[in-house]
Amino acid sequence: MLLWVFFLVILTLDSGSHCSPPSLPLRMPRYADAIFTNSYRKVLGQLSARKLLQDIMSRQQGERNQEQGAKVRLGRQVDSMWAGQKQMALESILVALLQKHRNSQG
């Protein structure tokens, strides 16, 4: 008997909620939720756009830094090549001077 009363109460509650349109107090929270959801989506869209723009700018800056780094490395390599050639030239001059000095003493 108790089970039948429970089912009857459930059926009454279910049928009452589906037949009548939502009352004004139920519509206001839904409207407020919709406003919040739309505003939240706009903010998320703006944040996504800002992040995308920052990523693009950082990539461009990274490429510029790589180009500058490559130029600096190339300049260092050229400098080291010149320094190496200068050192070899000085060594050959010193060897020639020493040989000349030995020959003149000998």
DSSP file (Angstrom, degrees, kcal/mol; ACC not computed):
  #  RESIDUE AA STRUCTURE BP1 BP2  ACC     N-H-->O    O-->H-N    N-H-->O    O-->H-N    TCO  KAPPA ALPHA  PHI   PSI    X-CA   Y-CA   Z-CA
    1    1 A M     >        0   0    0      0, 0.0     4,-1.7     0, 0.0     5,-0.2   0.000 360.0 360.0 360.0 -42.9    0.0    0.0    0.0
    2    2 A L  H  >  +     0   0    0      1,-0.2     4,-1.9     2,-0.2     5,-0.1   0.859 360.0  55.5 -62.7 -36.0    2.8    2.4    0.9
    3    3 A L  H  > S+     0   0    0      1,-0.2     4,-2.2     2,-0.2    -1,-0.2   0.890 105.3  51.3 -65.0 -40.1    4.4    1.7   -2.5
    4    4 A W  H  > S+     0   0    0      1,-0.2     4,-2.3     2,-0.2    -1,-0.2   0.875 108.6  51.6 -65.3 -37.7    1.3    2.7   -4.4
    5    5 A V  H  X S+     0   0    0     -4,-1.7     4,-2.2     2,-0.2    -1,-0.2   0.905 108.8  51.4 -65.5 -40.7    1.1    6.0   -2.5
    6    6 A F  H  X S+     0   0    0     -4,-1.9     4,-2.4     2,-0.2    -2,-0.2   0.930 111.2  46.8 -61.6 -47.1    4.7    6.7   -3.4
    7    7 A F  H  X S+     0   0    0     -4,-2.2     4,-2.8     1,-0.2     5,-0.2   0.893 110.9  52.6 -63.0 -39.7    4.1    6.0   -7.1
    8    8 A L  H  X S+     0   0    0     -4,-2.3     4,-2.1     2,-0.2    -1,-0.2   0.899 110.1  47.9 -62.9 -41.1    0.9    8.2   -7.0
    9    9 A V  H  X S+     0   0    0     -4,-2.2     4,-2.4     2,-0.2    -2,-0.2   0.912 112.3  49.5 -65.6 -42.7    2.9   11.1   -5.5
   10   10 A I  H  X S+     0   0    0     -4,-2.4     4,-2.7     1,-0.2     5,-0.2   0.937 111.7  48.3 -63.4 -46.1    5.6   10.7   -8.0
   11   11 A L  H  X S+     0   0    0     -4,-2.8     4,-2.5     1,-0.2     5,-0.2   0.886 111.3  50.5 -62.6 -38.7    3.2   10.7  -10.9
   12   12 A T  H  X S+     0   0    0     -4,-2.1     4,-1.8    -5,-0.2    -1,-0.2   0.916 112.8  45.7 -65.7 -43.6    1.4   13.7   -9.6
   13   13 A L  H  X S+     0   0    0     -4,-2.4     4,-1.6     2,-0.2    -2,-0.2   0.911 114.8  48.0 -66.5 -42.4    4.6   15.7   -9.2
   14   14 A D  H  X S+     0   0    0     -4,-2.7     4,-1.5    -5,-0.2    -2,-0.2   0.932 112.8  46.7 -65.0 -46.0    5.8   14.7  -12.6
   15   15 A S  H  X S+     0   0    0     -4,-2.5     4,-1.6     1,-0.2    -1,-0.2   0.857 110.9  53.2 -67.1 -34.1    2.6   15.5  -14.4
   16   16 A G  H  X S+     0   0    0     -4,-1.8     4,-1.2    -5,-0.2    -1,-0.2   0.861 109.0  48.0 -68.7 -35.3    2.3   18.8  -12.7
   17   17 A S  H  < S+     0   0    0     -4,-1.6    -1,-0.2     1,-0.2    -2,-0.2   0.790 114.4  45.5 -78.2 -27.2    5.7   20.0  -13.7
   18   18 A H  H  < S+     0   0    0     -4,-1.5    -2,-0.2    -5,-0.1    -1,-0.2   0.781 111.3  50.4 -86.6 -26.7    5.4   19.0  -17.4
   19   19 A C  H  < S+     0   0    0     -4,-1.6    -2,-0.2    -5,-0.2    -3,-0.1   0.875 101.4  62.2 -82.3 -38.0    1.9   20.4  -18.0
   20   20 A S  S  < S-     0   0    0     -4,-1.2     3,-0.1    -5,-0.2     0, 0.0  -0.659  87.6-113.2 -93.1 145.2    2.3   23.9  -16.7
   21   21 A P        -     0   0    0      0, 0.0    -1,-0.1     0, 0.0    -2,-0.1  -0.367  48.3 -84.0 -68.9 154.5    4.8   26.4  -18.2
   22   22 A P        -     0   0    0      0, 0.0    -5,-0.0     0, 0.0     5,-0.0  -0.291  50.0-118.1 -59.7 141.0    7.6   27.5  -15.9
   23   23 A S    >>  -     0   0    0     -3,-0.1     4,-1.4     1,-0.1     3,-0.7  -0.260  27.6 -98.8 -76.8 168.7    6.7   30.2  -13.6
   24   24 A L  H 3> S+     0   0    0      1,-0.3     4,-1.8     2,-0.2     3,-0.3   0.875 120.8  55.9 -58.5 -43.0    8.4   33.6  -13.6
   25   25 A P  H 34 S+     0   0    0      0, 0.0    -1,-0.3     0, 0.0    -2,-0.0   0.830 108.6  49.1 -63.0 -28.0   10.8   32.9  -10.7
   26   26 A L  H <> S+     0   0    0     -3,-0.7     4,-1.0     1,-0.2    -2,-0.2   0.797 108.5  53.7 -78.0 -27.6   12.1   29.8  -12.6
   27   27 A R  H  X S+     0   0    0     -4,-1.4     4,-2.6    -3,-0.3     5,-0.2   0.861 100.2  61.0 -73.8 -35.5   12.6   31.9  -15.8
   28   28 A M  H  X S+     0   0    0     -4,-1.8     4,-2.8     1,-0.2     5,-0.2   0.920 103.7  47.2 -62.1 -46.6   14.7   34.6  -14.1
   29   29 A P  H  > S+     0   0    0      0, 0.0     4,-2.6     0, 0.0    -1,-0.2   0.895 113.2  50.3 -63.3 -35.2   17.5   32.3  -13.0
   30   30 A R  H  X S+     0   0    0     -4,-1.0     4,-2.4     2,-0.2    -2,-0.2   0.917 111.6  47.9 -65.5 -42.0   17.6   30.7  -16.5
   31   31 A Y  H  X S+     0   0    0     -4,-2.6     4,-2.3     2,-0.2    -1,-0.2   0.915 112.9  48.1 -63.3 -43.5   17.8   34.2  -18.1
   32   32 A A  H  X S+     0   0    0     -4,-2.8     4,-2.5     1,-0.2    -2,-0.2   0.893 111.0  51.4 -64.7 -39.2   20.6   35.2  -15.7
   33   33 A D  H  X S+     0   0    0     -4,-2.6     4,-2.9    -5,-0.2    -2,-0.2   0.899 109.1  50.7 -63.2 -40.2   22.4   31.9  -16.5
   34   34 A A  H  X S+     0   0    0     -4,-2.4     4,-2.6     2,-0.2    -2,-0.2   0.911 110.8  48.4 -64.9 -42.2   22.1   32.7  -20.2
   35   35 A I  H  X S+     0   0    0     -4,-2.3     4,-2.5     2,-0.2     5,-0.2   0.934 113.9  46.9 -62.1 -45.7   23.5   36.2  -19.7
   36   36 A F  H  X S+     0   0    0     -4,-2.5     4,-2.9     1,-0.2    -2,-0.2   0.929 112.1  50.3 -61.8 -44.9   26.4   34.8  -17.6
   37   37 A T  H  X S+     0   0    0     -4,-2.9     4,-2.4     2,-0.2    -2,-0.2   0.918 111.9  47.2 -61.9 -44.5   27.1   32.1  -20.2
   38   38 A N  H  X S+     0   0    0     -4,-2.6     4,-2.1     2,-0.2    -1,-0.2   0.924 114.5  46.5 -63.1 -44.3   27.2   34.5  -23.1
   39   39 A S  H  X S+     0   0    0     -4,-2.5     4,-2.3    -5,-0.2    -2,-0.2   0.908 111.9  51.4 -64.1 -40.9   29.4   36.9  -21.2
   40   40 A Y  H  X S+     0   0    0     -4,-2.9     4,-2.6    -5,-0.2    -2,-0.2   0.899 108.8  50.9 -63.9 -41.2   31.7   34.1  -20.1
   41   41 A R  H  X S+     0   0    0     -4,-2.4     4,-2.4     2,-0.2    -1,-0.2   0.897 109.5  51.1 -63.0 -40.3   32.0   32.8  -23.7
   42   42 A K  H  X S+     0   0    0     -4,-2.1     4,-2.4     2,-0.2    -2,-0.2   0.927 111.3  47.4 -62.3 -44.5   32.9   36.3  -24.9
   43   43 A V  H  X S+     0   0    0     -4,-2.3     4,-2.6     2,-0.2    -2,-0.2   0.922 112.1  49.6 -63.8 -44.0   35.6   36.6  -22.2
   44   44 A L  H  X S+     0   0    0     -4,-2.6     4,-2.5     1,-0.2    -1,-0.2   0.892 110.5  51.3 -62.4 -38.4   37.0   33.1  -23.1
   45   45 A G  H  X S+     0   0    0     -4,-2.4     4,-2.4     2,-0.2    -2,-0.2   0.910 110.6  48.1 -63.3 -42.4   37.0   34.1  -26.7
   46   46 A Q  H  X S+     0   0    0     -4,-2.4     4,-2.6     2,-0.2    -2,-0.2   0.906 111.8  49.6 -64.9 -41.0   39.0   37.3  -25.9
   47   47 A L  H  X S+     0   0    0     -4,-2.6     4,-2.5     2,-0.2    -2,-0.2   0.906 111.2  49.3 -64.6 -40.6   41.4   35.4  -23.8
   48   48 A S  H  X S+     0   0    0     -4,-2.5     4,-2.4     2,-0.2    -2,-0.2   0.914 111.9  48.4 -63.8 -42.6   41.9   32.8  -26.5
   49   49 A A  H  X S+     0   0    0     -4,-2.4     4,-2.4     2,-0.2    -2,-0.2   0.910 112.1  49.4 -64.1 -41.9   42.5   35.6  -29.1
   50   50 A R  H  X S+     0   0    0     -4,-2.6     4,-2.5     2,-0.2    -2,-0.2   0.913 111.6  48.6 -63.5 -42.6   45.0   37.3  -26.8
   51   51 A K  H  X S+     0   0    0     -4,-2.5     4,-2.4     2,-0.2    -2,-0.2   0.905 111.2  50.3 -65.0 -41.2   46.9   34.1  -26.1
   52   52 A L  H  X S+     0   0    0     -4,-2.4     4,-2.4     2,-0.2    -2,-0.2   0.920 111.2  48.8 -62.0 -44.0   47.0   33.4  -29.9
   53   53 A L  H  X S+     0   0    0     -4,-2.4     4,-2.6     1,-0.2    -2,-0.2   0.910 111.4  49.5 -62.8 -42.4   48.4   36.9  -30.6
   54   54 A Q  H  X S+     0   0    0     -4,-2.5     4,-2.6     2,-0.2    -1,-0.2   0.895 110.3  51.1 -64.1 -39.1   51.0   36.5  -27.8
   55   55 A D  H  X S+     0   0    0     -4,-2.4     4,-2.2     2,-0.2    -2,-0.2   0.921 111.3  47.6 -62.9 -43.6   52.1   33.1  -29.3
   56   56 A I  H  X S+     0   0    0     -4,-2.4     4,-2.3     1,-0.2    -2,-0.2   0.930 113.8  47.3 -63.3 -44.8   52.4   34.6  -32.7
   57   57 A M  H  X S+     0   0    0     -4,-2.6     4,-2.5     1,-0.2    -2,-0.2   0.891 111.5  50.1 -65.4 -38.9   54.4   37.6  -31.4
   58   58 A S  H  X S+     0   0    0     -4,-2.6     4,-2.5     2,-0.2    -1,-0.2   0.868 109.5  51.8 -69.3 -34.1   56.7   35.4  -29.3
   59   59 A R  H  X S+     0   0    0     -4,-2.2     4,-2.5     2,-0.2    -2,-0.2   0.936 111.1  47.3 -63.6 -44.9   57.4   33.2  -32.3
   60   60 A Q  H  X S+     0   0    0     -4,-2.3     4,-2.3     1,-0.2    -2,-0.2   0.912 113.3  48.2 -62.1 -42.0   58.3   36.2  -34.4
   61   61 A Q  H  X S+     0   0    0     -4,-2.5     4,-2.7     1,-0.2    -1,-0.2   0.897 110.6  52.0 -64.9 -39.5   60.5   37.5  -31.6
   62   62 A G  H  X S+     0   0    0     -4,-2.5     4,-2.3     2,-0.2    -2,-0.2   0.892 109.1  49.8 -63.2 -40.0   62.1   34.0  -31.3
   63   63 A E  H  X S+     0   0    0     -4,-2.5     4,-2.5     2,-0.2    -2,-0.2   0.911 111.0  49.4 -65.1 -41.3   62.8   34.0  -35.0
   64   64 A R  H  X S+     0   0    0     -4,-2.3     4,-2.7     1,-0.2    -2,-0.2   0.922 111.2  49.5 -62.2 -43.0   64.4   37.5  -34.8
   65   65 A N  H  X S+     0   0    0     -4,-2.7     4,-2.9     1,-0.2    -2,-0.2   0.890 110.4  50.5 -63.7 -38.6   66.5   36.3  -31.8
   66   66 A Q  H  X S+     0   0    0     -4,-2.3     4,-2.6     2,-0.2    -1,-0.2   0.909 110.7  49.0 -65.3 -41.1   67.6   33.3  -33.7
   67   67 A E  H  X S+     0   0    0     -4,-2.5     4,-2.3     2,-0.2    -2,-0.2   0.930 114.0  45.6 -63.0 -44.4   68.6   35.4  -36.7
   68   68 A Q  H  X S+     0   0    0     -4,-2.7     4,-2.6     1,-0.2    -2,-0.2   0.908 112.9  50.8 -65.2 -40.5   70.5   37.8  -34.5
   69   69 A G  H  X S+     0   0    0     -4,-2.9     4,-2.8     2,-0.2    -2,-0.2   0.892 109.4  50.7 -62.9 -39.4   72.1   34.8  -32.7
   70   70 A A  H  X S+     0   0    0     -4,-2.6     4,-2.7     2,-0.2    -1,-0.2   0.901 110.9  49.1 -65.0 -39.9   73.1   33.3  -36.0
   71   71 A K  H  X S+     0   0    0     -4,-2.3     4,-2.7     2,-0.2    -2,-0.2   0.917 112.3  47.9 -65.0 -41.7   74.7   36.6  -37.1
   72   72 A V  H  X S+     0   0    0     -4,-2.6     4,-2.5     2,-0.2    -2,-0.2   0.927 113.1  47.7 -64.3 -44.6   76.6   36.9  -33.8
   73   73 A R  H  X S+     0   0    0     -4,-2.8     4,-2.6     2,-0.2    -2,-0.2   0.909 112.3  49.5 -62.8 -41.4   77.8   33.3  -34.1
   74   74 A L  H  X S+     0   0    0     -4,-2.7     4,-2.7     1,-0.2    -2,-0.2   0.918 110.8  50.2 -63.2 -42.5   78.9   33.9  -37.7
   75   75 A G  H  X S+     0   0    0     -4,-2.7     4,-2.7     1,-0.2    -2,-0.2   0.899 111.1  48.8 -61.9 -40.0   80.7   37.0  -36.6
   76   76 A R  H  X S+     0   0    0     -4,-2.5     4,-2.8     2,-0.2    -2,-0.2   0.892 110.9  50.4 -66.3 -38.9   82.4   35.1  -33.8
   77   77 A Q  H  X S+     0   0    0     -4,-2.6     4,-2.4     2,-0.2    -2,-0.2   0.924 112.1  46.8 -64.9 -42.8   83.4   32.4  -36.3
   78   78 A V  H  X S+     0   0    0     -4,-2.7     4,-2.7     2,-0.2     5,-0.2   0.930 113.0  49.8 -63.3 -44.3   84.8   34.9  -38.7
   79   79 A D  H  X S+     0   0    0     -4,-2.7     4,-2.7     1,-0.2    -2,-0.2   0.914 111.6  47.8 -60.2 -42.9   86.6   36.6  -35.8
   80   80 A S  H  X S+     0   0    0     -4,-2.8     4,-2.6     2,-0.2    -1,-0.2   0.866 110.6  52.2 -68.4 -34.0   88.1   33.3  -34.7
   81   81 A M  H  X S+     0   0    0     -4,-2.4     4,-2.6     2,-0.2    -2,-0.2   0.937 112.2  45.5 -64.4 -44.5   89.1   32.5  -38.2
   82   82 A W  H  X S+     0   0    0     -4,-2.7     4,-2.7     2,-0.2    -2,-0.2   0.903 113.1  50.2 -64.3 -40.6   90.9   35.8  -38.5
   83   83 A A  H  X S+     0   0    0     -4,-2.7     4,-2.6    -5,-0.2    -1,-0.2   0.923 111.4  48.8 -64.0 -42.1   92.5   35.4  -35.1
   84   84 A G  H  X S+     0   0    0     -4,-2.6     4,-2.4     2,-0.2    -2,-0.2   0.906 112.7  47.5 -63.1 -41.4   93.7   31.9  -36.1
   85   85 A Q  H  X S+     0   0    0     -4,-2.6     4,-2.4     2,-0.2    -2,-0.2   0.888 111.9  50.3 -67.7 -37.9   95.1   33.2  -39.4
   86   86 A K  H  X S+     0   0    0     -4,-2.7     4,-2.7     2,-0.2    -2,-0.2   0.921 110.8  49.4 -63.9 -42.9   96.8   36.1  -37.6
   87   87 A Q  H  X S+     0   0    0     -4,-2.6     4,-2.6     1,-0.2    -2,-0.2   0.917 111.5  48.2 -63.9 -42.5   98.3   33.7  -35.1
   88   88 A M  H  X S+     0   0    0     -4,-2.4     4,-2.4     2,-0.2    -1,-0.2   0.900 112.0  50.1 -63.8 -39.9   99.6   31.4  -37.9
   89   89 A A  H  X S+     0   0    0     -4,-2.4     4,-2.2     2,-0.2    -2,-0.2   0.914 111.8  47.6 -64.7 -42.5  101.1   34.4  -39.7
   90   90 A L  H  X S+     0   0    0     -4,-2.7     4,-2.8     2,-0.2    -2,-0.2   0.910 111.5  50.8 -64.9 -41.1  102.8   35.6  -36.5
   91   91 A E  H  X S+     0   0    0     -4,-2.6     4,-2.6     1,-0.2    -2,-0.2   0.917 110.9  48.1 -63.0 -42.7  104.2   32.1  -35.8
   92   92 A S  H  X S+     0   0    0     -4,-2.4     4,-2.3     2,-0.2    -1,-0.2   0.889 112.1  49.6 -66.4 -37.0  105.5   31.8  -39.4
   93   93 A I  H  X S+     0   0    0     -4,-2.2     4,-2.7     2,-0.2    -2,-0.2   0.925 112.0  48.3 -64.9 -43.9  107.1   35.2  -39.1
   94   94 A L  H  X S+     0   0    0     -4,-2.8     4,-2.6     2,-0.2    -2,-0.2   0.905 111.3  49.8 -63.8 -40.7  108.7   34.3  -35.8
   95   95 A V  H  X S+     0   0    0     -4,-2.6     4,-2.5     2,-0.2    -1,-0.2   0.918 112.1  48.5 -62.7 -42.6  110.0   31.0  -37.2
   96   96 A A  H  X S+     0   0    0     -4,-2.3     4,-2.3     1,-0.2    -2,-0.2   0.910 112.2  48.7 -64.5 -41.3  111.5   32.8  -40.1
   97   97 A L  H  X S+     0   0    0     -4,-2.7     4,-2.5     2,-0.2    -2,-0.2   0.905 111.7  49.2 -65.4 -40.5  113.1   35.4  -37.8
   98   98 A L  H  X S+     0   0    0     -4,-2.6     4,-2.7     2,-0.2    -2,-0.2   0.909 111.7  48.5 -65.3 -41.5  114.5   32.7  -35.6
   99   99 A Q  H  X S+     0   0    0     -4,-2.5     4,-2.6     2,-0.2    -2,-0.2   0.911 112.5  48.8 -64.2 -40.6  116.0   30.8  -38.6
  100  100 A K  H  X S+     0   0    0     -4,-2.3     4,-2.2     2,-0.2    -2,-0.2   0.910 111.8  49.2 -63.6 -41.8  117.5   34.0  -39.9
  101  101 A H  H  X S+     0   0    0     -4,-2.5     4,-1.4     2,-0.2    -2,-0.2   0.904 112.6  47.4 -65.8 -41.7  118.9   34.8  -36.5
  102  102 A R  H  X S+     0   0    0     -4,-2.7     4,-2.1     1,-0.2    -2,-0.2   0.901 112.0  50.4 -65.4 -40.6  120.4   31.3  -36.2
  103  103 A N  H  < S+     0   0    0     -4,-2.6    -2,-0.2     1,-0.2    -1,-0.2   0.879 109.5  50.2 -67.0 -36.7  121.8   31.4  -39.7
  104  104 A S  H  < S+     0   0    0     -4,-2.2    -1,-0.2     1,-0.2    -2,-0.2   0.800 115.3  43.5 -73.3 -25.7  123.5   34.8  -39.0
  105  105 A Q  H  <        0   0    0     -4,-1.4    -2,-0.2     1,-0.2    -1,-0.2   0.783 360.0 360.0 -85.2 -28.9  125.1   33.5  -35.8
  106  106 A G     <        0   0    0     -4,-2.1    -1,-0.2    -5,-0.2    -2,-0.2   0.432 360.0 360.0 -77.1 360.0  126.2   30.2  -37.2
